[in-house]
């Protein structure tokens, strides 16, 4: 049986848990080699081990996507481990809600950092690698199509009470997607955005659990120790 993604290299942020983990497992089941990311080492390694247990290939790149050096480490892991880069899924994030009159600058910028700045940095770091690969393939008479998928939300399309920060960032990723689709088409890269509705994950758990999770994420965002592991 021929696997749809046999030999492809896929990078997925926030893939230790929830939607990201499901994406990682699905792409791995189709033959992709995965670079798993999570803020915490334990869930990242759990996803890596789950993929390997199913005879797939995966490595972990642990750390906050909001860290200034993360993008280069993330892309560098794919290149050093697998010598390629075919699929990028910008999925990582969390929520930190409040009505606008009570929302702090820190809350606003935290969402901009994780949902807009982080994907921007990752794709900026990916561009020279993709350009070089595309050029070499063109010279060899090959046409390889690559994929970028940015995860947005219905909140970014229609707004959501108590989420001025989150909705703004999720709307912004739509605009960035449309721009890069125009810039990267010449390199045979399709750039798409998926706007999810409500999906039951740790992020959308009960109000009490969600408050704990998002508070912890806000604290850990600055305290995490980045690292990459096989």
C-alpha positions as CSV (number, residue, x, y, z in Angstrom):
1,X,0.0,0.0,0.0
2,X,1.4,3.4,-1.0
3,X,1.1,6.0,1.8
4,X,0.0,9.5,0.7
5,X,2.7,11.3,2.6
6,X,5.5,8.7,2.4
7,X,8.8,10.4,3.1
8,X,7.4,13.9,3.7
9,X,8.6,16.0,6.6
10,X,5.8,17.6,8.7
11,X,6.2,20.2,11.5
12,X,3.3,20.7,13.8
13,X,3.2,23.2,16.7
14,X,1.3,22.3,19.8
15,X,1.2,18.6,18.8
16,X,1.7,17.1,22.2
17,X,-2.0,17.3,23.0
18,X,-5.4,17.9,21.6
19,X,-5.9,18.8,17.9
20,X,-2.2,19.0,17.2
21,X,-1.6,15.5,18.5
22,X,-4.4,14.2,16.3
23,X,-2.9,15.9,13.3
24,X,0.5,14.5,14.1
25,X,-0.8,11.0,14.4
26,X,-2.8,11.2,11.2
27,X,0.0,12.6,9.1
28,X,2.4,10.0,10.6
29,X,-0.1,7.2,9.7
30,X,0.2,8.4,6.1
31,X,4.0,8.1,6.1
32,X,5.1,11.6,7.1
33,X,8.1,12.1,9.4
34,X,7.0,14.4,12.2
35,X,8.6,17.1,14.2
36,X,6.4,17.3,17.3
37,X,6.3,20.4,19.5
38,X,4.8,21.2,22.9
39,X,5.5,23.6,25.6
40,X,6.2,20.7,27.9
41,X,8.5,17.8,27.3
42,X,6.3,15.0,28.6
43,X,3.3,15.3,26.2
44,X,5.7,16.0,23.3
45,X,7.6,12.7,24.0
46,X,4.3,10.8,24.5
47,X,3.2,11.8,21.0
48,X,6.7,10.9,19.6
49,X,6.5,7.5,21.3
50,X,2.9,6.9,20.0
51,X,4.1,7.6,16.4
52,X,7.1,5.3,16.8
53,X,5.0,2.5,18.3
54,X,3.0,2.6,15.1
55,X,6.2,2.2,13.1
56,X,6.4,5.9,12.2
57,X,9.2,8.4,12.6
58,X,9.1,11.4,14.9
59,X,11.3,13.7,17.0
60,X,10.4,16.4,19.5
61,X,11.3,20.1,19.6
62,X,10.1,21.3,23.0
63,X,9.5,24.9,24.0
64,X,7.3,27.9,23.7
65,X,6.5,29.0,20.1
66,X,6.6,32.5,21.4
67,X,10.3,32.4,22.3
68,X,12.4,34.5,19.9
69,X,14.7,31.6,19.0
70,X,12.0,29.0,18.6
71,X,11.4,29.3,14.9
72,X,15.0,28.7,13.9
73,X,15.3,25.7,16.3
74,X,12.0,24.2,14.9
75,X,13.0,24.5,11.3
76,X,16.5,23.5,12.1
77,X,15.3,20.3,13.7
78,X,13.5,19.2,10.5
79,X,16.5,20.0,8.3
80,X,19.1,18.3,10.6
81,X,17.0,15.3,11.4
82,X,15.2,14.6,8.1
83,X,17.0,16.8,5.5
84,X,13.7,18.3,4.3
85,X,10.6,20.4,4.9
86,X,7.3,19.7,3.3
87,X,4.4,20.5,5.6
88,X,4.0,23.2,8.3
89,X,1.0,23.3,10.6
90,X,0.7,26.3,12.9
91,X,-1.6,25.0,15.6
92,X,-0.2,25.9,19.0
93,X,-2.0,28.2,21.3
94,X,-4.2,28.8,24.4
95,X,-6.8,31.3,25.5
96,X,-6.6,34.1,28.1
97,X,-10.1,35.7,28.1
98,X,-11.6,38.8,29.4
99,X,-14.1,41.5,28.4
100,X,-12.3,44.4,26.6
101,X,-12.6,46.9,29.5
102,X,-10.8,44.5,31.8
103,X,-8.3,43.1,29.4
104,X,-4.7,44.0,30.1
105,X,-2.0,44.7,27.5
106,X,-0.3,41.6,28.6
107,X,-3.4,39.5,27.8
108,X,-3.7,41.1,24.4
109,X,-0.1,40.8,23.3
110,X,0.1,37.2,24.6
111,X,-2.5,36.1,22.0
112,X,-0.8,38.2,19.3
113,X,2.5,36.6,20.1
114,X,1.3,33.0,20.0
115,X,-1.2,33.2,17.2
116,X,0.5,35.7,14.9
117,X,4.1,36.4,15.7
118,X,5.0,32.8,16.2
119,X,3.6,31.6,12.9
120,X,5.2,34.6,11.1
121,X,8.6,33.7,12.5
122,X,8.3,30.0,11.7
123,X,7.3,30.7,8.1
124,X,9.9,33.3,7.7
125,X,12.5,30.8,8.9
126,X,11.1,28.2,6.6
127,X,11.2,30.3,3.5
128,X,14.9,30.1,2.6
129,X,14.8,26.3,3.1
130,X,11.8,25.9,0.9
131,X,13.2,28.3,-1.7
132,X,16.4,26.3,-1.9
133,X,14.6,23.0,-2.2
134,X,12.2,24.3,-4.8
135,X,15.0,25.7,-6.9
136,X,17.0,22.4,-6.8
137,X,13.9,20.5,-7.7
138,X,13.1,22.8,-10.6
139,X,16.6,22.4,-12.0
140,X,16.2,18.7,-11.8
141,X,12.9,18.8,-13.7
142,X,10.8,17.9,-10.6
143,X,7.7,19.6,-9.2
144,X,7.2,19.1,-5.5
145,X,4.1,20.6,-3.9
146,X,4.4,21.7,-0.2
147,X,1.8,22.6,2.3
148,X,1.2,25.2,5.0
149,X,-1.9,25.0,7.2
150,X,-2.6,27.8,9.6
151,X,-5.2,27.1,12.3
152,X,-7.7,29.9,12.8
153,X,-11.1,29.9,14.5
154,X,-14.7,30.9,13.9
155,X,-14.0,33.5,16.5
156,X,-11.5,35.1,14.0
157,X,-14.3,35.2,11.4
158,X,-17.2,36.4,13.5
159,X,-15.8,37.5,16.9
160,X,-16.6,36.1,20.3
161,X,-17.6,37.9,23.5
162,X,-14.7,38.0,26.0
163,X,-12.1,37.2,23.3
164,X,-11.1,40.5,21.7
165,X,-7.4,39.4,21.9
166,X,-8.0,35.9,20.6
167,X,-10.4,36.9,17.9
168,X,-8.1,39.7,16.7
169,X,-5.1,37.2,16.4
170,X,-7.2,34.5,14.7
171,X,-8.5,37.1,12.2
172,X,-4.9,38.2,11.6
173,X,-3.7,34.7,10.6
174,X,-6.3,34.7,7.9
175,X,-4.8,37.8,6.3
176,X,-1.3,36.3,6.6
177,X,-2.4,33.1,5.0
178,X,-3.9,35.0,2.0
179,X,-0.7,37.0,1.6
180,X,1.7,34.0,1.7
181,X,-0.5,32.0,-0.7
182,X,0.3,34.8,-3.2
183,X,4.0,35.0,-2.3
184,X,4.7,31.3,-2.2
185,X,2.7,30.0,-5.1
186,X,5.7,30.3,-7.3
187,X,7.5,27.8,-5.1
188,X,4.7,25.3,-5.4
189,X,3.5,25.9,-1.9
190,X,-0.2,25.9,-1.0
191,X,-1.0,28.0,2.0
192,X,-4.4,27.4,3.6
193,X,-6.2,28.4,6.8
194,X,-8.7,26.2,8.7
195,X,-11.2,28.0,11.0
196,X,-12.4,25.5,13.6
197,X,-15.6,25.8,15.6
198,X,-15.9,24.2,19.1
199,X,-13.9,21.1,19.5
200,X,-13.7,19.3,22.9
201,X,-10.1,19.4,24.0
202,X,-8.2,20.3,27.2
203,X,-8.4,24.0,26.0
204,X,-12.2,23.9,25.9
205,X,-12.7,22.0,29.1
206,X,-15.0,23.2,31.9
207,X,-14.6,26.8,33.0
208,X,-12.7,25.9,36.1
209,X,-10.3,23.6,34.3
210,X,-9.8,26.0,31.5
211,X,-9.0,28.8,33.9
212,X,-6.3,26.6,35.5
213,X,-4.9,25.6,32.2
214,X,-4.8,29.0,30.7
215,X,-3.3,30.6,33.9
216,X,-0.6,27.9,33.9
217,X,0.1,28.5,30.2
218,X,0.5,32.2,30.8
219,X,3.0,31.6,33.6
220,X,4.9,28.9,31.8
221,X,5.2,30.8,28.5
222,X,8.1,32.7,29.9
223,X,9.6,30.0,32.1
224,X,9.8,27.0,29.8
225,X,13.3,25.7,28.9
226,X,13.5,25.1,25.1
227,X,15.1,22.0,23.8
228,X,15.0,19.5,20.9
229,X,15.2,15.7,21.4
230,X,15.3,12.6,19.3
